[in-house]
Amino acid sequence: MVQILDPTDERVPVKRELTPRPEHITGTVGFLDISKPRGNVLLDRLEELFNERLPGVEVRRYAKPTFTKPAPEDLRKKIAEECGFVIEALAD
């Protein structure tokens, strides 16, 4: 069993389940830089690895305007429309 810890301040915790993982990554993967220092360095390296190991997968890069707030609705909608997967970069 996997337990997910959510650091947000929820007075009544929300139960969440992991989404089933596909056997293969195909299509388009979005990389979301949350705008913390060095997040772009992590995503740069991940993009190199994707290009080497998953040449048929397209990578699209996105960035939040600030890490202190959730991604704007229009950005979340764009990512959902354009990508089958998303990787969010957290770094410092």
C-alpha positions in Angstrom: 0.0 0.0 0.0 1.3 3.5 -0.9 0.5 6.3 1.5 0.5 9.8 0.1 1.3 12.7 2.5 -0.2 16.0 1.6 1.6 19.0 3.1 -1.3 21.4 2.5 -3.4 22.7 5.4 -6.5 20.7 5.1 -8.7 20.6 8.2 -10.4 17.5 6.8 -7.8 15.4 4.9 -8.8 14.4 1.4 -8.4 10.7 0.5 -6.5 10.3 -2.8 -5.6 7.2 -4.8 -2.8 6.8 -7.3 -3.8 6.9 -10.9 -3.0 3.6 -12.7 0.3 3.9 -14.5 0.5 3.0 -18.2 3.0 0.4 -19.3 4.6 2.8 -21.8 5.0 6.5 -22.1 3.7 7.7 -25.4 2.6 11.0 -26.9 3.4 14.3 -25.2 4.8 14.9 -21.8 4.6 18.3 -20.2 7.4 19.5 -17.9 6.1 22.1 -15.4 8.7 24.4 -13.9 7.1 25.8 -10.7 9.7 28.6 -10.7 11.8 27.6 -7.7 15.5 28.0 -8.1 17.2 25.2 -10.1 14.0 23.6 -11.1 14.9 24.3 -14.7 18.2 22.4 -14.2 16.3 19.3 -13.1 14.0 19.6 -16.1 16.9 20.2 -18.5 18.4 16.9 -17.4 15.1 15.1 -17.5 14.6 16.3 -21.1 18.0 15.0 -22.1 17.2 11.6 -20.7 13.7 11.6 -22.3 15.3 12.5 -25.7 17.9 9.6 -25.3 15.6 6.9 -23.9 12.2 7.9 -25.3 12.8 9.4 -28.7 9.2 9.0 -29.8 7.9 11.1 -26.9 7.5 14.9 -27.4 8.4 17.1 -24.4 6.7 20.5 -23.9 7.9 22.9 -21.3 5.7 25.1 -19.2 6.4 27.5 -16.2 4.3 28.9 -13.4 4.7 32.6 -12.8 5.6 32.0 -9.2 6.0 29.0 -6.9 4.0 30.7 -4.1 0.6 30.2 -5.8 -1.1 27.4 -7.7 -0.6 27.4 -11.5 -3.2 29.7 -13.2 -6.3 28.0 -14.5 -5.5 28.8 -18.1 -2.0 27.2 -17.8 -3.5 24.0 -16.1 -6.1 23.8 -18.9 -3.4 24.2 -21.6 -1.3 21.5 -20.1 -4.3 19.1 -19.8 -5.3 19.8 -23.5 -1.7 19.3 -24.9 -0.2 16.6 -22.7 -1.0 13.0 -21.7 1.5 13.2 -18.8 3.0 16.0 -16.7 6.2 16.1 -14.6 6.4 19.0 -12.1 9.9 20.2 -11.0 10.5 21.0 -7.4 14.0 22.1 -6.5 16.0 24.5 -4.4 
